[in-house]
Amino acid sequence: MQTRIDKKQARYSFDSLNELARYIADTPRTWRGASSSTSRSGGQDWDLGASFDEALSLAKLGWLEGAQRSQRALKALSNRTPSPVDRTDFYGHRPHVARYCAGAPDSMIRRASPQAGGDNVLTVYIPVNALAGVSAQHMSNFGLAVAQYIRQLELADGKRVELHGAVCSVVSGWRVCHTWKIKDAGQPLDLAVLAFAVGHPAMFRRLGFGLRERCAAPRDYGYGRTVNAELSDLINPPAGAIILNGMANADQYARTLEAGVEYVERKINEQRKG
């Protein structure tokens, strides 16, 4: 865990969702409020019925039911086939006539799938803040859209993705941001972790609130005002890091899984080109 406390800015970074859960479990609240464990403001759709303790368990073990739902939903989406690449080599399926006539030893052409190079890493931060009225189903669609995009990016483009979750708000006049790593660039996508870390409303409405109750900012009875995350909210983000805001408007951007995929692809691709 890393912490940076500056003038009216508090930033926290966790190496994993498991570390975040342990921190909440082991750290006493500094606020008197305990909405993370007592609030039921939106009923089932507010937290999918997960209590504070259940949310901690899901953060440590993953959300298996969510992973199963994700697998079923993602099967319905068509995958792009990786585009093969022509390479000259010492072996292949046909000759490169010009290189052969020139006496080049690597005068054959072979087809290869795109491969990720050592510097071919994309780092993405996903803020998961959502007001109480945002639908749990639409939040889940947003998380599934992120999973689909990463799956396609690593499959079709040979890109390796490092993924982080985030919660960023203005709290009692302070700017407060917590981030946690969901996936290393070299790791396969774990749907049980991603389904909870991005797609489950209790990630923000239970654990995000729990983080607030332990942050350096003075108590905020409303638990802060959601704002879009910016690079300055993060601790040592790598060059080229991308922030995908939008969960706060999941009711608009992810009413369906297909709409969520379109939004996620468009917003990340815009930033990649930039």
C-alpha positions in Angstrom: 0.0 0.0 0.0 1.2 3.5 -0.8 -0.2 6.8 0.7 0.2 10.4 -0.3 -1.4 13.1 1.9 -1.0 16.6 0.6 -2.9 19.9 1.3 -6.5 18.8 1.0 -5.6 15.8 -1.2 -5.4 12.2 0.0 -4.3 9.4 -2.4 -4.1 5.7 -1.6 -2.9 2.8 -3.8 -3.3 -0.9 -3.1 -1.4 -3.7 -4.9 -4.5 -5.9 -5.0 -8.1 -6.1 -4.0 -7.1 -8.6 -1.3 -4.7 -6.0 0.2 -7.5 -3.4 0.1 -9.9 -5.8 2.0 -7.2 -6.6 4.6 -6.6 -2.8 5.1 -10.3 -2.1 5.7 -10.6 -5.1 8.1 -7.5 -4.2 10.1 -7.8 -0.4 10.2 -10.2 1.4 12.6 -12.6 4.0 11.2 -11.6 7.6 11.8 -15.1 8.8 11.0 -18.0 8.2 13.4 -20.3 7.3 10.6 -20.6 3.7 9.5 -22.8 3.8 6.3 -20.5 1.2 4.8 -22.1 -1.4 7.1 -25.5 0.1 8.0 -26.8 1.8 4.9 -29.6 0.1 2.9 -30.7 3.2 1.0 -31.4 1.5 -2.3 -32.4 -2.0 -1.4 -31.3 -5.0 -3.4 -30.3 -2.9 -6.4 -28.0 -0.7 -4.2 -25.7 -3.5 -3.1 -27.1 -6.7 -4.7 -27.8 -7.8 -1.1 -24.2 -8.0 -0.1 -23.5 -6.9 3.5 -20.3 -5.1 4.5 -18.7 -8.4 5.7 -19.9 -10.2 2.6 -18.3 -7.5 0.4 -15.0 -8.0 2.2 -15.2 -11.7 1.6 -15.9 -11.2 -2.1 -12.9 -8.8 -2.4 -10.7 -11.5 -0.9 -12.1 -14.6 -2.7 -13.6 -13.1 -5.9 -17.3 -13.2 -7.0 -17.8 -16.6 -8.4 -21.4 -16.1 -9.3 -20.5 -12.9 -11.1 -17.8 -14.8 -13.0 -20.3 -17.4 -14.1 -22.7 -14.6 -15.2 -19.9 -12.9 -17.0 -18.9 -16.0 -18.9 -22.5 -16.6 -20.1 -22.9 -13.0 -21.1 -19.6 -12.7 -22.9 -20.3 -15.9 -24.9 -23.1 -14.1 -26.6 -20.7 -11.5 -28.0 -18.7 -12.2 -31.1 -14.9 -12.2 -30.8 -12.7 -10.7 -33.3 -10.2 -13.1 -34.8 -6.6 -12.0 -34.4 -5.3 -10.6 -37.7 -2.3 -12.7 -38.9 0.9 -10.9 -39.8 3.2 -11.7 -42.7 6.9 -12.1 -41.6 10.0 -13.0 -43.5 11.9 -15.8 -41.9 14.2 -18.8 -42.6 11.1 -21.0 -42.9 7.5 -20.4 -44.0 4.7 -21.4 -46.3 5.8 -19.6 -49.5 9.0 -18.0 -50.8 9.7 -14.3 -50.8 10.9 -14.2 -54.4 12.8 -10.8 -54.3 14.7 -11.7 -51.2 15.4 -15.2 -52.6 16.9 -13.7 -55.8 18.9 -11.3 -53.7 20.4 -14.2 -51.8 18.9 -13.2 -48.4 18.9 -16.2 -46.1 15.5 -15.3 -44.6 13.6 -15.5 -47.9 10.5 -17.4 -46.8 7.1 -15.8 -45.7 5.3 -17.2 -42.7 2.1 -16.1 -41.0 2.2 -15.2 -37.3 -0.4 -14.0 -34.8 0.3 -10.6 -33.2 2.5 -11.0 -30.2 2.9 -8.6 -27.3 6.3 -6.9 -27.1 8.1 -6.1 -23.9 6.9 -2.5 -24.0 3.5 -3.3 -25.5 1.5 -2.6 -22.2 -1.6 -0.5 -21.8 -2.5 0.6 -18.2 -6.2 1.4 -17.6 -7.8 2.8 -14.5 -11.6 2.3 -14.0 -13.3 4.6 -11.5 -16.3 2.7 -10.1 -18.2 5.5 -8.3 -21.9 5.5 -8.9 -24.7 7.4 -7.2 -27.3 5.4 -5.3 -29.8 5.6 -8.1 -27.5 4.0 -10.7 -28.8 0.5 -11.6 -26.8 -2.5 -10.4 -27.5 -4.2 -13.7 -26.1 -1.3 -15.7 -23.0 -1.2 -13.5 -22.6 -4.9 -14.2 -22.9 -4.2 -17.9 -20.2 -1.6 -17.6 -17.9 -4.1 -15.9 -18.6 -6.8 -18.5 -17.9 -4.3 -21.3 -14.4 -3.7 -19.7 -13.8 -7.4 -19.6 -14.8 -7.8 -23.3 -12.6 -4.9 -24.3 -9.5 -6.3 -22.5 -10.2 -9.8 -23.8 -10.3 -8.6 -27.4 -7.3 -6.2 -27.0 -5.1 -9.0 -25.7 -6.4 -11.5 -28.2 -6.6 -9.5 -31.4 -4.0 -6.7 -30.9 -1.4 -8.6 -28.9 -1.6 -5.9 -26.2 -0.9 -6.7 -22.6 -3.3 -4.8 -20.2 -2.6 -3.8 -16.6 -5.9 -2.9 -14.9 -6.8 -0.9 -11.8 -10.0 0.0 -10.1 -10.5 3.5 -8.6 -12.8 5.6 -6.4 -12.4 9.3 -6.6 -14.5 12.0 -4.9 -14.5 15.4 -3.3 -14.9 14.7 0.4 -15.3 17.7 2.8 -13.4 19.9 0.4 -10.6 17.3 0.0 -9.9 15.4 -3.2 -9.7 11.7 -2.2 -8.8 8.8 -4.4 -8.3 5.1 -3.8 -6.9 2.7 -6.4 -6.4 -1.0 -6.4 -4.7 -3.3 -8.9 -7.0 -5.8 -10.5 -4.7 -7.4 -13.1 -1.0 -7.3 -13.9 0.0 -7.0 -17.5 1.3 -10.6 -17.5 -1.7 -12.1 -15.8 -4.8 -13.7 -17.6 -8.1 -12.0 -16.9 -9.7 -13.4 -13.8 -13.5 -12.8 -14.2 -14.2 -13.6 -10.5 -11.9 -10.7 -9.5 -13.0 -8.3 -12.3 -16.7 -9.0 -11.8 -16.6 -7.8 -8.2 -13.9 -5.1 -8.6 -15.7 -3.3 -11.4 -19.1 -4.8 -11.9 -20.5 -5.2 -8.3 -22.1 -2.2 -6.7 -20.9 -3.2 -3.3 -17.4 -2.5 -4.4 -18.1 1.2 -4.1 -21.2 1.3 -1.9 -19.7 -1.0 0.8 -15.9 -1.0 0.4 -15.6 2.4 -1.1 -17.6 3.8 1.8 -15.4 1.8 4.1 -12.3 3.4 2.6 -13.8 6.9 3.1 -14.4 6.1 6.8 -10.7 5.5 7.2 -9.3 8.4 5.0 -7.5 11.5 6.0 -10.3 13.9 5.0 -12.7 15.1 7.7 -16.1 13.3 8.0 -18.5 14.0 5.2 -22.1 13.1 6.1 -22.9 12.6 2.4 -19.7 10.5 1.8 -18.5 12.9 -0.8 -19.3 14.1 -4.3 -18.3 11.8 -7.2 -16.0 13.4 -9.7 -14.2 12.1 -12.8 -10.7 10.8 -11.9 -7.7 12.5 -13.3 -4.0 11.5 -13.6 -3.2 13.8 -10.8 -5.4 11.7 -8.5 -3.2 8.6 -9.0 0.1 7.7 -7.3 2.9 7.3 -9.9 0.7 6.2 -12.9 2.9 4.9 -15.8 3.3 7.0 -18.9 0.4 6.6 -21.2 -2.0 5.4 -18.5 -5.7 5.8 -19.5 -8.6 6.6 -17.2 -12.0 5.3 -18.2 -14.6 7.4 -16.5 -18.2 6.5 -17.1 -19.5 4.2 -14.4 -21.2 7.1 -12.7 -23.3 7.3 -15.9 -23.8 3.6 -16.4 -27.5 4.2 -16.7 -26.8 6.1 -19.9 -23.7 4.4 -21.3 -24.4 0.7 -20.4 -28.1 0.1 -20.5 -27.2 -2.9 -22.5 -24.0 -4.9 -22.7 -23.6 -4.0 -26.4 -24.0 -0.3 -25.6 -21.4 -0.6 -22.8 -18.9 -2.3 -25.1 -19.4 0.4 -27.7 -18.8 3.1 -25.1 -15.7 1.4 -23.5 -14.1 0.8 -26.9 -14.7 4.3 -28.1 -13.5 6.1 -25.0 -10.3 4.0 -24.6 -9.5 4.1 -28.3 -9.9 7.9 -28.3 -7.3 8.1 -25.5 -5.0 5.6 -27.1 -4.9 7.6 -30.3 -4.3 10.8 -28.3 
